[in-house]
Amino acid sequence: MTRRRLANIYRLGLKEFTSLRRDPVLVFFLVYAFSYAVYVPAATTGLELRNASVAFVDEDHSLLSARLRDAVVLPYFKPPAQIALADVDPAMDSGLYTFVVDVPPDFESDVLAGRRPALQVLVDATAMGQAGTGSGYLQRILADEIAAFATRHRGAATPTPIETTVRVAFNPNVYQSWYLGVVQLINNVTMLAILLTGAALLREREHGTIEHLLVMPLSPLEIALAKVWANGLVIVVGALASLGLIVHGALGVPIRGSVPLFVMGTIVYLFSTSAVGIFLSTFVRSMPQFGLLLVPVVFPMIILSGGMTPVESMPAALQLVMRISPTPHFMSFATAVLYRGAGLEAVWRAFAAVTAIGVLFFGAALLRFRASVAVVHS
């Protein structure tokens, strides 16, 4: 690429900064996307069990039933309420409690006699997240407490040949906000890269300035690269500020990996997603049409990126389709670098996949852009 072409790309990029500076709504949206829109979903919509409401129906009135009730503690559950058996159905129907534990009569004596008495746990599955996670927590808490009580009062238990020890790596307290903060940042980068780049081209068309560019000695490649580098630089700066001030500062997420490696991967990812934005903008003629086109494209890219549901849990056909999207590869790259401290030797495959997909989409976008420019010029 000649020096003249590089100078053209540079000056066209500066024009993008001027347009951005004169658009206060867009500037506000950028600040919002990298601050409030990252912090609030991560800090307030955690998926972990917290302060779930529990009630106990104690029909045994024994030492064991009291121990079971005392074992259910904060922060996973609120202090258990004690209700009568006749109040269970009205309380569940009105949504007062998510869980109700019914300890039947003679439960302690049956446990000490070696029988296997049933302990009933009623779950309000309207809140699916808390119901699924909380029922598992309750089962584990109650089973451990019953086993400890039986062992103490019946004598030493027979040792098992295998002992399982669980160690939680990288996030020992299992804070969902640590994970959601980075995921939300990546989602916003994806949305902004496609939106800003595509909107920049459509703005030229809507304002009639595309004709001004066509009479100048500029190629479609120079126009497209100028949009990519200018908007990409804005997003990289915003993502870095959000990573340091919001994710690491406000949310307290430890950054274990190399920030320069993350920036390098983000630049490549922005090239890829910006190419997607240019490609999509060549199919429409106005911003409202572009906004409608983003719905079936951007939202599946975000939802199926692996940040909300593991890619391995998706149907095989859907996994195959998502391989042509750069988002799952970058999600794997970013989480490995920021959370696990992975180096380039561990993430080079994801890095190469994002690069290859970016080149593919940029080539297709350039062909489409040449065709659309030729239509406008004619």
C-alpha atoms as one frame of an Amber mdcrd trajectory, in Angstrom:
protein
   0.000   0.000   0.000   1.478   3.330  -1.098   2.130   6.300   1.156  -0.622
   8.268  -0.624  -3.210   5.593   0.193  -2.117   5.476   3.813  -2.431   9.255
   4.018  -5.943   9.064   2.532  -6.975   6.409   5.066  -5.553   8.516   7.884
  -7.335  11.727   6.826 -10.644   9.954   6.254 -10.331   8.505   9.751  -9.845
  11.977  11.185 -13.090  12.993   9.479 -14.833  10.214  11.447 -13.571  11.714
  14.717 -14.977  15.101  13.690 -18.361  13.543  12.946 -18.323  11.750  16.285
 -17.445  14.919  18.196 -20.427  16.692  16.650 -22.834  13.925  17.659 -23.472
  14.309  21.433 -26.082  11.529  21.451 -23.591   9.031  20.086 -20.902  10.210
  22.525 -23.329   9.740  25.416 -24.202   6.266  24.138 -20.511   5.299  24.010
 -19.935   6.472  27.581 -23.077   4.662  28.729 -22.123   1.415  26.945 -18.711
   1.220  28.602 -19.765   2.292  32.099 -23.339   1.911  33.325 -24.232  -0.826
  30.819 -21.269  -2.924  32.017 -21.541  -2.326  35.750 -25.281  -2.654  36.378
 -25.924  -6.047  34.679 -22.864  -7.545  36.353 -23.465  -6.098  39.822 -27.231
  -6.486  40.101 -28.220  -9.484  37.975 -25.951 -12.178  39.332 -26.993 -15.766
  38.687 -25.779 -17.117  42.015 -28.159 -18.074  44.813 -28.537 -15.245  47.309
 -31.096 -14.547  50.058 -33.591 -17.193  48.942 -36.644 -17.457  51.195 -37.078
 -20.721  53.145 -39.698 -21.991  55.588 -39.598 -25.080  57.833 -42.504 -27.258
  58.909 -41.198 -29.035  62.019 -43.432 -32.010  62.780 -40.661 -33.829  64.650
 -39.642 -31.139  67.205 -36.331 -32.919  67.758 -32.687 -31.961  68.085 -32.032
 -33.060  64.501 -34.866 -30.955  63.057 -33.538 -27.911  64.928 -30.041 -28.565
  63.565 -31.405 -28.819  60.030 -33.119 -25.468  60.417 -30.021 -23.820  61.870
 -27.850 -25.166  59.029 -29.676 -23.034  56.448 -27.854 -19.711  56.740 -26.896
 -16.552  54.903 -25.874 -15.525  52.295 -27.491 -18.260  50.231 -30.737 -18.337
  52.208 -32.597 -15.939  54.451 -33.094 -17.036  58.096 -35.734 -19.799  57.846
 -39.266 -19.072  58.950 -41.215 -21.657  60.935 -44.767 -22.292  59.748 -47.529
 -24.842  60.373 -48.346 -27.619  57.956 -51.733 -26.054  57.147 -50.019 -22.828
  56.046 -47.800 -24.453  53.416 -50.158 -24.299  50.429 -51.337 -20.697  51.026
 -47.736 -19.547  51.551 -46.497 -21.242  48.357 -49.464 -20.011  46.336 -48.862
 -16.420  47.418 -45.123 -16.647  46.683 -43.951 -15.991  50.239 -41.315 -18.730
  50.140 -39.255 -20.274  47.374 -38.511 -23.389  49.459 -40.460 -25.177  52.187
 -38.828 -28.056  54.093 -41.192 -30.490  55.815 -39.576 -32.560  58.585 -42.002
 -35.478  59.265 -42.799 -36.931  62.731 -40.262 -39.390  64.217 -37.666 -38.278
  61.691 -34.781 -38.270  64.197 -35.648 -41.674  65.650 -35.907 -43.189  62.162
 -32.488 -41.798  61.238 -30.882 -43.169  64.409 -32.549 -46.554  63.830 -30.905
 -46.833  60.441 -34.075 -46.393  58.438 -34.287 -44.089  55.431 -37.044 -41.577
  56.236 -38.196 -39.158  53.552 -37.637 -35.436  53.965 -39.890 -33.333  51.751
 -38.639 -30.157  50.073 -41.248 -28.114  48.217 -39.878 -25.748  45.572 -41.532
 -22.828  43.822 -40.050 -23.252  40.339 -41.516 -19.989  39.049 -38.059 -18.496
  39.637 -36.216 -21.158  37.660 -32.685 -19.986  38.417 -33.044 -19.912  42.181
 -35.205 -23.052  42.173 -32.639 -25.156  40.340 -29.579 -23.900  42.178 -31.251
 -23.612  45.580 -32.729 -27.115  45.595 -29.268 -28.542  44.972 -27.796 -26.417
  47.784 -30.568 -27.454  50.167 -30.162 -31.137  49.399 -26.435 -30.941  50.040
 -26.843 -28.965  53.291 -29.541 -31.260  54.680 -27.753 -34.468  53.632 -24.459
 -33.351  55.213 -26.176 -32.331  58.450 -28.102 -35.627  58.696 -24.930 -37.643
  57.995 -22.968 -35.726  60.644 -25.760 -36.197  63.202 -26.104 -39.916  62.497
 -22.347 -40.493  62.668 -22.067 -38.710  66.007 -24.941 -40.586  67.652 -24.534
 -44.022  66.097 -20.764 -44.267  66.121 -18.021 -43.785  63.550 -19.061 -44.292
  59.968 -17.314 -46.763  57.703 -14.630 -44.855  55.776 -15.204 -44.637  52.056
 -12.356 -45.659  49.718 -12.662 -42.436  47.688 -12.821 -38.903  48.988 -13.807
 -36.056  46.682 -12.261 -32.637  47.205 -13.483 -29.681  45.141 -11.187 -26.718
  44.578 -12.553 -23.681  42.742  -9.892 -22.079  40.562  -9.681 -18.436  39.385
 -12.915 -17.406  41.166 -12.804 -19.044  44.615 -15.966 -17.342  45.900 -17.849
 -18.054  42.650 -18.861 -14.423  42.159 -21.041 -14.206  39.057 -20.275 -10.489
  38.786 -16.658 -11.334  38.014 -17.724 -13.296  34.964 -20.665 -11.153  33.890
 -18.577  -7.975  33.895 -16.190  -9.222  31.212 -18.998 -10.883  29.237 -21.008
  -7.664  29.201 -17.949  -5.702  28.090 -17.378  -8.110  25.179 -21.063  -7.960
  24.216 -20.977  -4.157  24.112 -17.781  -4.182  22.047 -19.482  -6.518  19.563
 -22.587  -4.372  19.274 -20.710  -1.069  19.004 -18.199  -2.315  16.419 -20.948
  -3.453  14.060 -23.219  -0.497  14.769 -20.677   2.320  14.494 -18.950   1.067
  11.359 -22.144   0.251   9.505 -23.777   3.494  10.610 -20.756   5.504   9.443
 -21.187   4.231   5.882 -24.944   4.715   5.926 -24.521   8.238   7.274 -22.395
   9.074   4.229 -25.136   7.748   1.981 -28.008   9.461   3.790 -26.218  12.828
   3.935 -25.172  12.621   0.295 -21.454  12.845   1.108 -20.736   9.504  -0.561
 -20.850  11.322  -3.909 -18.187  13.730  -2.635 -15.955  10.777  -1.816 -16.541
   9.195  -5.228 -15.288  12.243  -7.151 -12.081  12.192  -5.123  -9.177   9.874
  -5.963 -10.257   7.360  -3.323 -10.826   3.628  -3.582 -13.501   1.618  -1.714
 -10.662  -0.074   0.188  -9.439   3.269   1.539 -12.936   4.348   2.554 -13.639
   1.034   4.319 -10.295   0.918   6.161 -10.761   4.499   7.351 -14.099   3.568
   8.914 -12.548   0.493  10.531  -9.517   2.135  12.131 -11.296   5.278  13.349
 -14.267   3.550  14.946 -12.069   0.703  16.155  -9.756   3.115  17.967 -12.705
   4.704  19.783 -13.961   1.300  20.894 -10.510   0.071  21.988 -10.009   3.167
  24.154 -13.486   2.756  25.629 -12.972  -0.968  26.265  -9.628  -0.354  28.002
 -11.133   2.367  30.194 -14.068   0.105  31.058 -11.761  -2.824  31.829  -9.688
  -0.740  34.233 -12.303   1.497  35.845 -15.465  -0.624  35.807 -14.498  -4.304
  35.582 -11.322  -4.171  37.681 -12.081  -1.065  39.749 -15.815  -1.008  40.501
 -16.539  -4.748  40.223 -13.229  -5.859  41.744 -12.441  -8.454  39.070  -8.763
  -9.468  39.253  -7.041  -9.201  35.875  -4.626 -12.140  35.867  -3.426 -12.067
  32.274  -1.618  -9.756  29.898  -3.547  -6.587  29.099  -1.420  -5.907  25.964
  -2.324  -9.394  24.686  -5.983  -8.655  25.343  -5.679  -5.340  23.472  -4.025
  -7.084  20.524  -6.835  -9.635  20.398  -9.446  -6.870  20.718  -7.957  -5.000
  17.754  -8.168  -8.111  15.592 -11.700  -8.782  16.823 -12.750  -5.208  16.033
 -11.401  -5.608  12.511 -13.524  -8.743  12.162 -16.757  -7.311  13.604 -16.309
  -4.007  11.764 -16.111  -6.012   8.548 -19.428  -7.594   9.511 -20.873  -4.100
  10.029 -19.686  -2.917   6.601 -21.003  -6.106   5.011 -24.454  -5.639   6.542
 -24.615  -1.941   5.631 -24.272  -2.769   1.941 -27.644  -4.545   1.981 -29.673
  -1.567   3.221 -30.205   2.067   2.280 -31.115   3.741   5.596 -30.457   3.583
   9.318 -33.920   2.228  10.213 -33.360  -0.671   7.825 -29.909  -1.233   9.288
 -31.352  -1.290  12.804 -33.864  -3.948  11.779 -31.126  -6.016  10.150 -29.039
  -5.916  13.334 -31.741  -7.715  15.333 -31.440 -11.150  13.641 -27.656 -10.854
  13.326 -26.153  -9.168  16.382 -28.367 -10.669  19.077 -27.695 -14.306  18.025
 -23.987 -13.465  17.876 -24.152 -12.233  21.484 -26.495 -14.861  22.913 -24.700
 -17.784  21.230 -21.177 -16.489  21.888 -20.612 -18.831  24.827 -20.914 -16.095
  27.428 -24.434 -17.066  28.480 -24.530 -20.748  27.497 -21.425 -22.905  26.890
 -20.926 -23.619  23.207 -20.530 -27.311  24.040 -24.112 -27.363  25.360 -25.584
 -26.212  22.042 -26.813 -28.585  19.310 -24.075 -29.848  17.013 -25.540 -28.088
  13.972 -25.647 -24.766  15.840 -22.044 -25.196  16.995 -21.049 -25.643  13.368
 -22.894 -22.473  12.337 -21.325 -20.413  15.144 -17.826 -21.319  13.976 -18.157
 -18.705  11.236 -18.908 -16.041  13.845 -15.887 -14.333  15.434 -17.688 -13.831
  18.761 -17.338 -17.351  20.299 -13.646 -17.420  19.412 -13.006 -14.017  20.970
 -15.057 -14.903  24.055 -12.818 -17.943  24.552  -9.715 -15.814  23.938 -10.701
 -12.990  26.310 -11.801 -15.170  29.223  -8.665 -17.305  28.952  -6.375 -14.262
  28.960  -8.135 -12.133  31.592  -9.212 -14.867  34.034  -6.654 -17.640  33.661
  -3.622 -15.631  32.623  -3.209 -17.610  29.398  -0.434 -16.646  27.030  -0.406
 -16.524  23.246   0.710 -20.166  23.095  -2.592 -21.173  24.716  -4.965 -18.928
  22.751  -3.358 -18.699  19.326  -6.017 -20.925  17.747  -8.827 -18.579  18.809
  -6.685 -15.602  17.727  -6.097 -17.176  14.308  -9.792 -18.040  13.924 -10.855
 -14.431  14.597  -8.250 -13.198  12.101  -9.348 -15.629   9.381 -13.035 -14.811
   9.849 -12.215 -11.093   9.756 -10.323 -11.426   6.466 -13.194 -13.450   5.003
 -15.871 -10.947   5.993 -13.749  -7.948   5.002 -13.206  -9.421   1.558 -16.935
 -10.048   1.149 -17.732  -6.588   2.515 -15.290  -4.958   0.106 -16.865  -6.739
  -2.871 -20.339  -5.696  -1.739 -19.163  -2.157  -1.032 -17.626  -1.848  -4.499
 -20.953  -2.934  -5.990 -22.959  -0.475  -3.884 -20.540   2.352  -4.698 -20.865
   1.556  -8.395 -24.663   1.758  -8.082 -24.501   5.135  -6.356 -21.959   6.431
  -8.869 -24.128   5.386 -11.799
